[in-house]
């Protein structure tokens, strides 16, 4: 009788329920599962009938799980994770033939480095694989997106790692100033005080997101002037070439920019600390073959050797 009940149950509804419980939104669930919002609403209605419980109820414009749904959720997660692992083992990931779509959270700096490396290497190794980059400003860990599967991993400078995730250092780098060739500041000694007189370019996502330079200046009661907030870092060189504005980048990203544009580098004062950039992902996806492959590509892109997962 149990097998009969299982055969009558549409197992495709279980990932819908899991995602709804994570996002608390039919719209976000539809985006993650590549479905329509009305389709997700119909599936929720089916789930309510099957479980004889509302499962999620609308409270002040948001979906909130019922006590029954919360009690059911841990066993649902275990069942889905075990099913994924079984299917993953039965169908090993082959990048040469795979058509997977990977979602990577990053800031503009790491996106420029990763996308350049992937464009150079995926054309032969993984020609049908797609990578979608999503902005991750500052040092905030996108834990909800990682847990729900909306992001497979994120790369950036993170302050910590939640217990639900794993993190691996990729590289440590020091920022440098990037500007047009012939910029007047190239002939000067760049001091902390001089930084406060210059005009900077950064991305809109970094508005209100201080980095190590801003933290040091704030300790001294100082700040710097941002004249332009561009929508994408790729636009910054065009502003630099037509003005006396400058920007700061990790040396790796700066050298990539100099290989593409006639720009120059100026070292920042020694007081400004180095920054570690890391890769972070949810523990629940740690064993998935395709996601392991993606993490390895990120390691190769940044030439990671023996750094440990934390």
Backbone as numpy.savetxt, mean C-alpha at the origin, in Angstrom:
# Nx Ny Nz CAx CAy CAz Cx Cy Cz
-27.20 -36.20 5.73 -28.03 -35.00 5.73 -27.16 -33.73 5.73
-26.01 -33.79 6.46 -25.12 -32.64 6.47 -24.57 -32.36 5.08
-24.18 -33.43 4.34 -23.69 -33.26 2.98 -24.77 -32.68 2.08
-26.01 -33.09 2.28 -27.11 -32.56 1.48 -27.28 -31.07 1.74
-27.19 -30.68 3.01 -27.31 -29.25 3.34 -26.16 -28.45 2.74
-24.96 -29.05 2.73 -23.81 -28.36 2.15 -23.97 -28.18 0.65
-24.50 -29.21 -0.02 -24.69 -29.11 -1.47 -25.72 -28.04 -1.83
-26.67 -27.85 -0.94 -27.71 -26.86 -1.21 -27.25 -25.43 -0.91
-26.14 -25.30 -0.19 -25.64 -23.97 0.21 -24.72 -23.43 -0.87
-24.95 -22.20 -1.27 -24.10 -21.54 -2.27 -22.84 -21.05 -1.56
-21.74 -21.78 -1.75 -20.49 -21.44 -1.06 -19.92 -20.10 -1.51
-20.35 -19.60 -2.65 -19.88 -18.29 -3.11 -20.36 -17.17 -2.19
-21.36 -17.48 -1.36 -21.87 -16.46 -0.44 -20.92 -16.22 0.74
-20.07 -17.20 1.05 -19.22 -17.07 2.24 -18.17 -15.97 2.11
-17.47 -15.85 0.98 -16.55 -14.71 0.86 -17.27 -13.36 0.91
-18.52 -13.34 0.43 -19.30 -12.10 0.50 -19.55 -11.73 1.96
-19.95 -12.71 2.76 -20.21 -12.44 4.17 -18.94 -12.01 4.89
-17.83 -12.69 4.62 -16.55 -12.34 5.26 -16.16 -10.91 4.92
-16.28 -10.52 3.67 -15.89 -9.18 3.24 -16.83 -8.13 3.81
-18.12 -8.44 3.86 -19.07 -7.51 4.48 -18.74 -7.27 5.95
-18.37 -8.33 6.65 -18.04 -8.19 8.06 -16.76 -7.37 8.25
-15.87 -7.40 7.27 -14.63 -6.63 7.37 -14.86 -5.16 7.01
-15.58 -4.93 5.92 -15.73 -3.56 5.43 -16.90 -2.82 6.05
-17.92 -3.59 6.51 -19.17 -3.01 7.01 -19.80 -2.11 5.95
-19.61 -2.48 4.69 -20.13 -1.66 3.59 -20.39 -2.53 2.37
-21.61 -2.47 1.83 -21.92 -3.20 0.61 -21.17 -2.62 -0.58
-20.98 -1.31 -0.58 -20.26 -0.66 -1.69 -18.80 -1.09 -1.73
-18.12 -1.05 -0.57 -16.71 -1.47 -0.54 -16.58 -2.95 -0.85
-17.51 -3.76 -0.37 -17.48 -5.19 -0.66 -17.60 -5.43 -2.16
-18.48 -4.68 -2.80 -18.64 -4.82 -4.26 -17.35 -4.46 -4.99
-16.66 -3.42 -4.52 -15.40 -3.02 -5.15 -14.34 -4.10 -5.00
-14.21 -4.66 -3.80 -13.19 -5.67 -3.54 -13.44 -6.94 -4.35
-14.71 -7.35 -4.43 -15.05 -8.61 -5.09 -15.40 -8.43 -6.56
-15.23 -7.19 -7.08 -15.53 -6.91 -8.48 -16.98 -7.27 -8.82
-17.87 -6.86 -7.96 -19.31 -7.10 -8.14 -20.04 -5.77 -8.16
-21.35 -5.83 -8.34 -22.16 -4.62 -8.24 -22.74 -4.53 -6.83
-23.04 -3.30 -6.41 -23.61 -3.12 -5.08 -24.99 -3.78 -4.94
-25.86 -3.70 -5.95 -27.14 -4.42 -5.84 -26.95 -5.93 -5.73
-25.94 -6.47 -6.42 -25.67 -7.90 -6.33 -25.25 -8.31 -4.94
-24.43 -7.49 -4.30 -24.01 -7.77 -2.92 -25.21 -7.70 -1.98
-26.08 -6.74 -2.20 -27.29 -6.61 -1.36 -28.18 -7.83 -1.51
-28.30 -8.36 -2.72 -29.09 -9.58 -2.93 -28.45 -10.76 -2.21
-27.13 -10.85 -2.26 -26.44 -11.94 -1.56 -26.64 -11.84 -0.05
-26.62 -10.62 0.47 -26.85 -10.45 1.90 -28.26 -10.89 2.28
-29.22 -10.62 1.43 -30.59 -11.08 1.69 -30.65 -12.60 1.72
-29.93 -13.26 0.81 -29.89 -14.73 0.81 -29.24 -15.25 2.10
-28.15 -14.62 2.51 -27.45 -15.04 3.72 -28.35 -14.89 4.94
-29.11 -13.83 4.99 -30.02 -13.61 6.13 -31.06 -14.73 6.21
-31.56 -15.15 5.05 -32.55 -16.24 5.04 -31.90 -17.56 5.45
-30.71 -17.81 4.94 -30.03 -19.09 5.23 -29.66 -19.22 6.70
-29.23 -18.11 7.31 -28.80 -18.16 8.70 -29.91 -17.75 9.67
-31.06 -17.35 9.15 -32.18 -16.91 9.99 -31.75 -15.84 10.99
-30.95 -14.89 10.46 -30.44 -13.80 11.31 -30.16 -12.60 10.40
-30.35 -11.38 10.89 -30.08 -10.21 10.05 -28.61 -10.08 9.64
-27.70 -10.63 10.46 -26.25 -10.65 10.21 -25.63 -9.25 10.26
-26.10 -8.33 9.44 -25.62 -6.94 9.49 -26.83 -6.02 9.42
-26.87 -5.06 10.32 -27.99 -4.11 10.38 -27.45 -2.69 10.24
-28.25 -1.83 9.65 -27.82 -0.45 9.41 -28.00 0.38 10.68
-26.89 0.99 11.13 -26.90 1.84 12.31 -26.22 3.16 11.93
-26.99 4.26 11.97 -26.47 5.58 11.62 -25.69 5.57 10.30
-26.27 4.92 9.31 -25.68 4.94 7.97 -24.61 3.90 7.72
-24.30 3.07 8.71 -23.27 2.05 8.54 -23.84 0.67 8.89
-23.28 -0.36 8.28 -23.67 -1.73 8.61 -22.92 -2.21 9.84
-23.65 -2.71 10.81 -23.04 -3.24 12.03 -23.43 -4.71 12.17
-22.46 -5.60 12.49 -22.77 -7.03 12.62 -23.59 -7.33 13.87
-24.44 -8.30 13.76 -25.21 -8.76 14.92 -24.32 -9.64 15.79
-24.69 -9.89 17.04 -23.90 -10.80 17.89 -23.71 -12.17 17.25
-24.75 -12.67 16.58 -24.64 -13.97 15.92 -23.57 -13.94 14.83
-23.53 -12.87 14.04 -22.55 -12.76 12.97 -21.13 -12.68 13.53
-20.97 -11.94 14.63 -19.64 -11.84 15.24 -19.17 -13.19 15.79
-20.11 -13.96 16.34 -19.76 -15.29 16.86 -19.42 -16.25 15.73
-20.07 -16.07 14.59 -19.85 -16.94 13.43 -18.55 -16.62 12.70
-18.12 -15.38 12.77 -17.03 -14.88 11.94 -15.71 -15.65 12.09
-15.21 -15.93 13.31 -13.93 -16.64 13.42 -13.91 -17.99 12.70
-14.97 -18.78 12.84 -15.00 -20.07 12.16 -15.12 -19.89 10.65
-15.81 -18.84 10.21 -15.91 -18.53 8.78 -14.54 -18.19 8.22
-13.76 -17.38 8.94 -12.42 -17.02 8.49 -11.52 -18.26 8.37
-11.58 -19.11 9.40 -10.74 -20.32 9.36 -11.11 -21.19 8.17
-12.41 -21.35 7.92 -12.85 -22.19 6.81 -12.38 -21.62 5.47
-12.49 -20.31 5.30 -12.07 -19.68 4.04 -10.56 -19.75 3.86
-9.81 -19.53 4.95 -8.35 -19.60 4.84 -7.88 -21.01 4.50
-8.51 -22.02 5.12 -8.14 -23.40 4.82 -8.51 -23.76 3.38
-9.64 -23.26 2.91 -10.04 -23.53 1.52 -9.07 -22.88 0.55
-8.67 -21.64 0.84 -7.70 -20.96 -0.03 -6.39 -21.74 -0.08
-5.92 -22.19 1.09 -4.66 -22.92 1.13 -4.75 -24.22 0.34
-5.89 -24.90 0.45 -6.08 -26.15 -0.29 -6.06 -25.91 -1.80
-6.78 -24.89 -2.24 -6.82 -24.57 -3.66 -5.47 -24.08 -4.16
-4.78 -23.33 -3.30 -3.46 -22.83 -3.67 -2.47 -23.97 -3.88
-2.57 -25.00 -3.01 -1.69 -26.16 -3.12 -2.02 -26.96 -4.38
-3.30 -27.04 -4.71 -3.72 -27.84 -5.87 -3.41 -27.14 -7.19
-3.33 -25.80 -7.16 -3.08 -25.04 -8.39 -1.93 -24.06 -8.15
-0.69 -24.55 -8.23 0.47 -23.68 -7.97 0.48 -22.46 -8.88
0.90 -21.35 -8.31 0.94 -20.09 -9.05 2.05 -20.14 -10.09
1.71 -19.81 -11.32 2.70 -19.76 -12.41 2.66 -18.36 -13.01
3.65 -17.52 -12.70 3.60 -16.13 -13.18 3.58 -16.01 -14.70
4.14 -16.99 -15.39 4.19 -16.91 -16.86 2.80 -16.98 -17.49
1.87 -17.64 -16.81 0.51 -17.79 -17.36 -0.56 -17.12 -16.51
-0.20 -16.64 -15.33 -1.18 -16.07 -14.40 -1.78 -14.78 -14.94
-3.03 -14.54 -14.57 -3.73 -13.30 -14.94 -4.19 -12.57 -13.68
-3.48 -12.77 -12.59 -3.85 -12.16 -11.31 -3.75 -10.64 -11.37
-4.58 -10.00 -10.57 -4.52 -8.55 -10.37 -4.10 -8.30 -8.93
-2.94 -7.71 -8.74 -2.42 -7.44 -7.41 -2.63 -5.97 -7.06
-2.97 -5.74 -5.79 -3.18 -4.38 -5.29 -2.10 -4.06 -4.26
-1.34 -3.01 -4.55 -0.20 -2.64 -3.71 -0.40 -1.22 -3.20
-0.34 -1.06 -1.89 -0.38 0.27 -1.30 1.03 0.84 -1.23
1.19 2.11 -1.57 2.53 2.71 -1.56 2.41 4.22 -1.56
3.52 4.88 -1.23 3.57 6.31 -1.48 4.19 6.54 -2.86
4.24 7.77 -3.29 4.71 8.06 -4.64 6.16 7.63 -4.86
6.97 7.74 -3.80 8.39 7.39 -3.93 8.57 5.91 -4.23
7.98 5.07 -3.39 8.15 3.64 -3.59 7.42 3.16 -4.83
6.30 3.82 -5.17 5.59 3.45 -6.39 6.45 3.70 -7.62
7.14 4.83 -7.65 7.97 5.13 -8.81 9.09 4.11 -8.98
9.67 3.67 -7.86 10.75 2.69 -7.94 10.22 1.30 -8.28
9.13 0.91 -7.64 8.56 -0.42 -7.89 8.00 -0.55 -9.30
7.23 0.44 -9.73 6.60 0.35 -11.04 7.64 0.33 -12.16
8.73 1.09 -11.97 9.80 1.08 -12.97 10.43 -0.29 -13.08
10.72 -0.90 -11.93 11.34 -2.23 -11.93 10.38 -3.28 -12.50
9.12 -3.22 -12.10 8.13 -4.19 -12.58 7.91 -4.06 -14.08
7.87 -2.82 -14.57 7.68 -2.62 -16.01 8.82 -3.26 -16.80
10.01 -3.19 -16.24 11.19 -3.75 -16.91 11.22 -5.26 -16.84
10.69 -5.86 -15.77 10.86 -7.29 -15.54 9.61 -8.14 -15.79
8.42 -7.55 -15.68 7.20 -8.35 -15.81 6.84 -8.65 -17.26
7.35 -7.89 -18.21 6.94 -8.08 -19.60 7.23 -9.48 -20.10
8.29 -10.09 -19.58 8.61 -11.46 -19.97 8.24 -12.46 -18.88
8.52 -12.12 -17.60 8.30 -13.07 -16.52 6.83 -13.25 -16.16
6.03 -12.18 -16.28 4.62 -12.25 -15.89 3.81 -11.32 -16.79
3.71 -11.65 -18.08 3.13 -10.72 -19.05 1.65 -10.40 -18.85
0.89 -11.28 -18.20 -0.55 -11.06 -18.04 -0.93 -10.66 -16.62
0.05 -10.47 -15.75 -0.20 -10.02 -14.38 -0.38 -8.50 -14.38
-1.35 -8.02 -13.60 -1.59 -6.57 -13.47 -1.31 -6.14 -12.04
-0.82 -4.92 -11.88 -0.55 -4.36 -10.56 -1.24 -3.01 -10.46
-2.11 -2.87 -9.45 -2.80 -1.60 -9.19 -2.20 -0.97 -7.94
-1.68 0.23 -8.07 -1.10 0.94 -6.92 -2.15 1.87 -6.31
-2.18 1.90 -4.98 -3.10 2.75 -4.23 -2.30 3.62 -3.27
-2.58 4.93 -3.19 -1.79 5.80 -2.31 -1.91 5.43 -0.84
-0.76 5.40 -0.16 -0.71 5.22 1.30 0.13 6.37 1.84
-0.50 7.45 2.32 0.25 8.63 2.75 0.93 8.42 4.10
2.08 9.08 4.25 2.76 9.09 5.54 3.16 7.72 6.03
3.08 7.53 7.34 3.52 6.29 7.97 2.36 5.45 8.46
1.15 5.76 8.03 -0.03 5.04 8.49 -0.14 3.67 7.82
-0.30 2.61 8.62 -0.46 1.26 8.09 -1.91 1.06 7.66
-2.16 0.69 6.40 -3.55 0.48 5.93 -4.06 -0.90 6.37
-4.16 -1.11 7.69 -4.46 -2.43 8.24 -5.78 -2.99 7.74
-6.82 -2.17 7.68 -8.14 -2.66 7.26 -8.10 -3.16 5.82
-7.45 -2.39 4.95 -7.37 -2.79 3.55 -6.55 -4.07 3.38
-5.51 -4.24 4.18 -4.69 -5.45 4.11 -5.46 -6.66 4.61
-6.20 -6.50 5.70 -6.95 -7.62 6.26 -8.10 -8.05 5.35
-8.73 -7.09 4.70 -9.88 -7.41 3.86 -9.48 -7.98 2.51
-8.19 -7.85 2.15 -7.75 -8.29 0.84 -7.84 -7.20 -0.20
-8.27 -6.00 0.21 -8.33 -4.88 -0.73 -6.93 -4.50 -1.19
-5.93 -4.72 -0.32 -4.52 -4.60 -0.67 -3.83 -5.91 -0.34
-2.96 -6.36 -1.25 -2.19 -7.58 -0.98 -0.98 -7.28 -0.11
-0.43 -6.09 -0.24 0.68 -5.65 0.60 0.81 -4.14 0.46
1.60 -3.55 1.35 1.88 -2.12 1.29 3.36 -1.90 1.51
3.89 -0.87 0.87 5.31 -0.55 0.96 5.44 0.92 1.35
6.27 1.20 2.35 6.45 2.59 2.76 7.26 2.68 4.04
7.22 3.85 4.66 7.92 4.06 5.93 6.89 4.02 7.05
6.78 2.90 7.71 5.73 2.67 8.70 6.31 2.78 10.11
5.51 3.41 11.01 5.95 3.59 12.40 5.87 2.30 13.20
4.99 1.38 12.82 4.81 0.14 13.57 4.13 -0.90 12.73
3.79 -2.00 13.39 3.12 -3.10 12.69 2.05 -3.68 13.61
0.78 -3.65 13.19 -0.28 -4.22 14.04 -0.10 -5.73 14.18
-0.68 -6.30 15.21 -0.52 -7.74 15.48 -1.11 -8.61 14.38
-2.00 -8.06 13.58 -2.63 -8.83 12.51 -1.76 -8.90 11.25
-0.62 -8.22 11.26 0.21 -8.12 10.06 1.64 -8.57 10.33
2.39 -8.73 9.25 3.82 -9.01 9.29 4.53 -7.90 8.52
5.78 -7.63 8.89 6.52 -6.55 8.25 7.95 -7.00 7.97
8.51 -6.53 6.86 9.87 -6.87 6.50 10.58 -5.61 5.99
11.71 -5.24 6.61 12.47 -4.08 6.12 12.99 -4.34 4.71
12.94 -3.31 3.88 13.41 -3.42 2.50 14.73 -2.68 2.29
14.78 -1.43 2.72 16.03 -0.67 2.58 16.00 0.53 3.52
17.18 1.00 3.87 17.33 2.21 4.66 18.06 3.23 3.80
17.53 4.44 3.78 18.08 5.44 2.87 18.05 6.81 3.54
18.90 7.67 3.04 18.93 9.05 3.52 18.36 9.97 2.43
17.56 10.92 2.84 17.00 11.86 1.88 18.05 12.83 1.36
17.84 13.27 0.14 18.66 14.31 -0.47 17.73 15.34 -1.10
18.25 16.53 -1.37 17.49 17.54 -2.08 17.67 17.35 -3.58
16.59 17.52 -4.30 16.61 17.42 -5.76 16.12 18.75 -6.33
16.84 19.25 -7.34 16.53 20.56 -7.91 17.03 20.62 -9.35
16.74 21.70 -10.04 17.22 21.85 -11.41 18.73 22.08 -11.41
19.36 21.71 -12.49 20.78 22.03 -12.65 20.95 23.55 -12.73
21.99 24.06 -12.06 22.21 25.50 -12.03 21.45 26.23 -10.94
20.76 25.49 -10.07 20.02 26.11 -8.96 21.01 26.84 -8.05
20.69 28.08 -7.59 21.62 28.85 -6.75 22.07 28.12 -5.48
21.23 27.27 -4.91 21.56 26.63 -3.65 22.67 25.59 -3.81
22.93 25.16 -5.05 24.00 24.18 -5.28 25.37 24.74 -4.89
25.52 26.06 -4.89 26.80 26.68 -4.55 26.91 27.02 -3.06
25.85 26.72 -2.29 25.84 27.10 -0.87 25.95 25.87 0.02
26.30 26.09 1.27 26.25 25.03 2.27 24.81 24.92 2.75
24.23 23.73 2.60 22.82 23.56 2.94 22.68 23.30 4.44
22.15 24.25 5.17 21.96 24.14 6.61 20.48 23.98 6.93
20.20 23.64 8.16 18.81 23.53 8.61 18.09 24.87 8.43
18.78 25.96 8.77 18.16 27.28 8.67 17.87 27.63 7.21
18.79 27.25 6.29 18.58 27.56 4.89 17.36 26.82 4.33
17.10 25.62 4.85 15.93 24.85 4.40 14.63 25.63 4.60
14.58 26.44 5.65 13.35 27.17 5.97 13.10 28.32 4.99
14.11 28.68 4.20 13.96 29.79 3.25 13.63 29.30 1.83
13.67 28.01 1.61 13.47 27.45 0.27 12.01 27.08 0.05
11.64 26.95 -1.21 10.28 26.58 -1.59 10.26 25.11 -2.03
9.36 24.33 -1.46 9.35 22.89 -1.69 8.15 22.46 -2.53
8.33 21.33 -3.20 7.25 20.65 -3.92 7.05 19.28 -3.29
5.81 18.90 -3.05 5.52 17.55 -2.57 4.18 17.12 -3.17
3.71 15.95 -2.78 2.44 15.46 -3.32 1.28 15.82 -2.39
0.09 15.88 -2.96 -1.10 16.24 -2.18 -1.34 15.25 -1.04
-1.00 13.98 -1.25 -1.24 12.98 -0.20 -0.36 13.21 1.02
0.71 14.01 0.88 1.61 14.25 2.01 1.23 15.50 2.80
0.16 16.17 2.41 -0.29 17.34 3.17 -0.64 16.92 4.60
0.05 17.52 5.57 -0.18 17.17 6.97 0.48 15.88 7.40
1.37 15.32 6.56 2.08 14.08 6.88 3.57 14.40 7.00
4.07 14.77 8.17 5.48 15.17 8.31 6.43 13.99 8.10
7.60 14.28 7.51 8.65 13.26 7.41 9.77 13.62 8.36
10.92 12.96 8.23 12.01 13.16 9.19 12.56 14.58 9.17
12.47 15.27 8.01 12.92 16.66 7.93 12.00 17.55 8.75
10.70 17.39 8.56 9.73 18.21 9.29 9.81 17.96 10.80
10.06 16.70 11.18 10.16 16.38 12.61 11.35 17.09 13.24
12.50 17.10 12.54 13.67 17.78 13.06 13.44 19.29 13.14
12.85 19.86 12.11 12.57 21.29 12.13 11.62 21.65 13.27
10.59 20.82 13.47 9.62 21.09 14.53 10.27 21.09 15.90
11.26 20.22 16.10 11.97 20.18 17.38 12.68 21.51 17.66
13.00 22.23 16.61 13.72 23.50 16.75 12.79 24.70 16.57
11.48 24.42 16.52 10.51 25.50 16.36 10.50 26.08 14.97
10.90 25.29 13.98 11.00 25.77 12.60 10.05 24.97 11.70
9.85 25.45 10.50 9.06 24.73 9.51 9.55 25.13 8.13
9.12 24.42 7.11 9.50 24.77 5.74 8.26 25.13 4.92
8.50 25.77 3.79 7.41 26.29 2.97 7.17 25.36 1.77
5.94 24.88 1.67 5.54 24.08 0.51 4.74 24.98 -0.42
5.27 25.19 -1.62 4.57 26.06 -2.57 3.63 25.28 -3.48
4.01 24.04 -3.82 3.19 23.24 -4.73 2.94 21.86 -4.14
1.68 21.44 -4.22 1.28 20.08 -3.87 0.74 19.44 -5.15
1.57 18.63 -5.80 1.15 18.01 -7.07 0.40 16.72 -6.79
-0.43 16.33 -7.73 -1.25 15.14 -7.53 -0.45 13.85 -7.59
0.70 13.89 -8.29 1.53 12.70 -8.43 2.98 13.14 -8.47
3.85 12.36 -7.85 5.26 12.72 -7.78 5.89 12.82 -9.17
5.35 12.10 -10.13 5.91 12.15 -11.48 5.84 13.54 -12.08
4.97 14.41 -11.54 4.83 15.77 -12.04 5.86 16.72 -11.43
6.46 16.32 -10.30 7.37 17.21 -9.59 8.57 17.66 -10.44
9.22 16.77 -11.21 10.37 17.23 -12.01 10.03 18.38 -12.95
8.82 18.41 -13.48 8.43 19.48 -14.39 8.38 20.83 -13.66
7.94 20.81 -12.40 7.93 22.02 -11.59 9.36 22.43 -11.26
10.21 21.47 -10.90 11.60 21.76 -10.54 12.36 22.38 -11.71
12.13 21.87 -12.91 12.87 22.35 -14.08 12.50 23.77 -14.47
11.32 24.24 -14.05 10.85 25.57 -14.45 10.87 26.58 -13.31
11.53 26.24 -12.19 11.49 27.14 -11.03 12.70 26.89 -10.14
12.76 27.64 -9.05 13.78 27.41 -8.02 13.24 26.57 -6.88
12.09 25.92 -7.09 11.57 24.99 -6.08 12.46 23.77 -6.00
12.42 23.10 -4.86 13.17 21.87 -4.67 12.24 20.82 -4.05
12.69 19.60 -4.04 11.98 18.55 -3.32 13.01 17.66 -2.65
12.57 16.79 -1.77 13.48 15.84 -1.13 13.00 14.43 -1.43
13.96 13.55 -1.70 13.68 12.16 -2.02 14.72 11.28 -1.37
14.38 10.01 -1.06 15.43 9.06 -0.71 16.42 8.98 -1.87
17.69 8.75 -1.58 18.70 8.78 -2.63 18.36 7.83 -3.78
17.79 6.65 -3.48 17.43 5.71 -4.54 16.46 6.34 -5.54
15.43 6.99 -4.99 14.44 7.61 -5.86 15.02 8.81 -6.59
15.92 9.55 -5.91 16.55 10.71 -6.54 17.41 10.29 -7.73
18.16 9.22 -7.57 19.01 8.76 -8.67 18.17 8.27 -9.85
17.00 7.69 -9.56 16.09 7.30 -10.64 15.59 8.55 -11.38
15.25 9.61 -10.63 14.78 10.85 -11.26 15.88 11.48 -12.11
17.13 11.44 -11.64 18.23 12.02 -12.39 18.54 11.25 -13.67
18.18 9.96 -13.69 18.39 9.18 -14.91 17.38 9.53 -15.99
16.32 10.25 -15.61 15.24 10.57 -16.55 15.11 12.06 -16.84
15.64 12.92 -15.94 15.50 14.36 -16.10 16.84 15.05 -15.79
17.09 16.23 -16.40 18.33 16.97 -16.12 18.26 17.71 -14.79
18.33 16.96 -13.71 18.23 17.50 -12.36 19.56 17.32 -11.61
19.64 17.88 -10.42 20.85 17.79 -9.61 20.49 17.40 -8.18
21.46 16.85 -7.46 21.29 16.42 -6.07 22.15 17.28 -5.16
21.60 17.64 -4.02 22.34 18.35 -2.98 22.12 17.61 -1.66
23.21 17.30 -0.96 23.10 16.56 0.31 22.42 17.41 1.37
21.59 16.76 2.17 20.95 17.42 3.30 21.89 17.42 4.50
21.65 18.29 5.49 22.50 18.30 6.69 22.53 16.94 7.38
23.64 16.62 8.01 23.83 15.31 8.65 22.84 15.05 9.78
22.27 16.12 10.37 21.35 15.93 11.49 20.08 15.18 11.09
19.76 15.17 9.83 18.53 14.53 9.37 18.76 13.03 9.27
17.94 12.27 10.00 18.17 10.83 10.14 17.80 10.07 8.88
18.35 8.86 8.78 17.96 7.94 7.73 16.56 7.40 8.02
15.93 6.85 7.00 14.60 6.29 7.13 14.59 4.87 6.58
13.88 3.97 7.28 13.73 2.60 6.82 12.39 2.42 6.12
12.44 1.87 4.93 11.23 1.55 4.16 10.99 0.05 4.25
9.73 -0.33 4.46 9.39 -1.73 4.71 8.21 -2.17 3.87
8.02 -3.48 3.85 6.86 -4.09 3.21 6.01 -4.72 4.30
4.69 -4.52 4.24 3.81 -5.04 5.29 2.62 -5.74 4.63
2.18 -6.84 5.25 1.04 -7.59 4.71 0.32 -8.30 5.86
-0.91 -8.74 5.59 -1.73 -9.39 6.62 -1.27 -10.83 6.83
-1.24 -11.26 8.08 -0.85 -12.63 8.40 -1.74 -13.67 7.71
-3.02 -13.33 7.56 -3.95 -14.33 7.03 -3.67 -14.67 5.58
-2.93 -13.80 4.86 -2.59 -14.07 3.46 -1.13 -14.54 3.32
-0.47 -14.78 4.43 0.97 -15.06 4.39 1.31 -16.29 3.56
0.47 -17.33 3.60 0.81 -18.57 2.93 0.32 -18.69 1.50
-0.38 -17.68 0.98 -0.91 -17.76 -0.38 0.23 -17.66 -1.39
0.32 -18.64 -2.28 1.43 -18.76 -3.20 1.61 -17.51 -4.06
0.53 -16.99 -4.61 0.64 -15.83 -5.49 1.13 -14.59 -4.74
0.67 -14.44 -3.49 1.09 -13.28 -2.71 2.55 -13.43 -2.27
2.97 -14.66 -1.99 4.39 -14.90 -1.70 5.25 -14.49 -2.90
4.78 -14.84 -4.09 5.52 -14.46 -5.31 5.62 -12.94 -5.43
4.50 -12.25 -5.18 4.50 -10.80 -5.26 5.50 -10.20 -4.26
5.51 -10.72 -3.03 6.45 -10.21 -2.04 7.89 -10.41 -2.49
8.16 -11.55 -3.13 9.51 -11.81 -3.62 9.90 -10.81 -4.71
8.94 -10.42 -5.55 9.25 -9.43 -6.58 9.61 -8.09 -5.96
8.92 -7.71 -4.89 9.25 -6.47 -4.20 10.65 -6.55 -3.61
11.00 -7.69 -3.03 12.35 -7.88 -2.49 13.40 -7.74 -3.59
13.14 -8.36 -4.74 14.09 -8.27 -5.85 14.22 -6.84 -6.35
13.10 -6.12 -6.37 13.13 -4.74 -6.85 14.03 -3.87 -5.99
14.08 -4.16 -4.69 14.89 -3.36 -3.78 16.17 -4.10 -3.35
16.47 -5.20 -4.03 17.71 -5.95 -3.81 17.85 -6.38 -2.35
16.76 -6.93 -1.79 16.76 -7.37 -0.40 17.45 -8.73 -0.30
18.32 -8.87 0.70 19.05 -10.13 0.86 18.48 -10.94 2.02
18.99 -10.72 3.24 18.66 -11.62 4.36 17.86 -10.96 5.47
17.22 -9.83 5.20 16.45 -9.18 6.27 15.32 -10.09 6.74
15.03 -10.05 8.01 14.04 -10.96 8.60 12.64 -10.36 8.60
11.66 -11.28 8.53 10.25 -10.87 8.72 10.00 -10.69 10.20
9.32 -9.63 10.57 9.06 -9.32 11.99 7.58 -9.47 12.31
